[in-house]
C-alpha cells in the first residue's frame, strides 16, 4: 500500500486512534503499511508483529 495515498493515511490514523498506539508502534505500523498489499493483510501483519 502507498503511504502517501490519502485513503491509506486515513486508515493509519483510524488504527492509531482506535488502538491507542505509542510512538514505536506507530513507526512499526508505517513500516507494515509499506509491505502490506491490503488492509486485511495489514491487520494480519499487526497481529503477528510483536510490539
C-alpha positions in Angstrom: 0.0 0.0 0.0 1.2 3.5 -0.7 1.8 5.5 2.5 1.3 8.8 0.5 -2.2 7.9 -0.5 -4.8 9.9 1.4 -7.1 6.9 1.9 -4.3 4.9 3.4 -3.4 7.8 5.7 -6.9 7.8 6.9 -6.8 4.1 7.7 -3.5 4.6 9.5 -4.9 7.4 11.6 -8.0 5.4 12.4 -5.8 2.4 13.5 -3.6 4.7 15.6 -6.7 6.3 17.3 -8.6 3.1 17.9 -5.7 1.0 19.2 -4.0 3.9 21.1 -0.6 3.2 19.6 2.5 4.6 21.2 5.4 6.2 19.2 7.2 2.9 18.5 4.0 1.1 17.5 3.2 4.0 15.1 6.6 3.6 13.4 6.1 -0.2 13.1 2.7 0.4 11.6 4.1 2.7 8.9 6.7 0.0 8.1 4.0 -2.6 7.9 1.8 -0.5 5.6 4.6 -0.3 3.1 4.9 -4.2 2.9 1.1 -4.9 3.1 -1.0 -5.2 0.0 -4.4 -4.7 1.6 -6.0 -3.5 4.8 -6.8 -7.1 5.8 -3.1 -8.1 5.3 -2.0 -5.0 7.3 -4.2 -6.0 10.2 -3.0 -9.6 10.0 0.6 -8.3 10.0 -0.2 -6.2 13.0 -1.4 -9.3 14.9 1.8 -11.2 14.1 4.1 -8.3 14.8 5.4 -8.1 18.3 5.1 -4.6 19.8 
